[in-house]
Amino acid sequence: MENERKFLTDINLGRLVIWLRILGYDTILYRGAADRQFLRKAQAENRIVLTRKRELAKRQFQGILLLIESDRVERQVEEVFGNLGLEVSADRYFSRCLRCNVLLIEVEKEAIQERVPPYVFEHHSRFMTCPGCGAIYWPGTHSENIRKRIKALRIPFRRL
């Protein structure tokens, strides 16, 4: 997956983490202080640091550190993609667990029958599950709404 860019964010960017995962990027929310240990983790795991903390940008760091300026998540996504020259690719959408960041796997409908509401089971044919936390995902109306929001972003899209 696209040179597999991976991200580590500070605690102030929780909504950005979710959006990067929706777009298919391996993104970890660091719950501790954004300090040397935070930067060491990013370097050890070859992750791009995303932060809102200006003083962190002044520290010595061997990797890529991007200071996020905007308060709005849509603008934050645009900052990340614009500054790093990334493109959005629809084939990556909804490929990661929003809870724990693990890649999702497709499962047979019958395998999750007891784990989803009857209406969902009856009206959907495609289901994904997280091998990490067990969460189940399906393409509901929320996914169409998210796709519309993605299309409204001012970032380049890869043509399939």
WORA-V139278 format. One record per backbone hydrogen bond with DSSP energy under -1.0 kcal/mol. CO is the residue of the C=O (numbers start at 0). NH is the residue of the N-H. Records with the same first field share a line. If there is no record, write none. Layout:
CO = NH  NH
This chain:
0 = 3
5 = 47
6 = 27
7 = 49
8 = 29
9 = 12
12 = 16
13 = 17
14 = 18
15 = 19
16 = 20
17 = 21
18 = 22
19 = 24
20 = 23
21 = 93
25 = 6
27 = 8
32 = 34
34 = 38
35 = 39
36 = 40
37 = 41
38 = 42
39 = 43
40 = 44
41 = 46
42 = 45
47 = 7
48 = 65
49 = 9
50 = 67
55 = 58
63 = 48
65 = 50
71 = 75
72 = 76
73 = 77
74 = 78
75 = 79
76 = 80
77 = 81
78 = 82
79 = 83
80 = 85
87 = 157
88 = 91
91 = 94
94 = 103
96 = 100
101 = 96
104 = 128
107 = 110
108 = 111
111 = 114
116 = 120
117 = 121
118 = 122
119 = 123
126 = 106
127 = 136
128 = 104
129 = 133
134 = 129
136 = 127
137 = 139
140 = 144
141 = 145
142 = 146
143 = 147
144 = 148
145 = 149
146 = 150
147 = 151
149 = 152
152 = 154
155 = 87
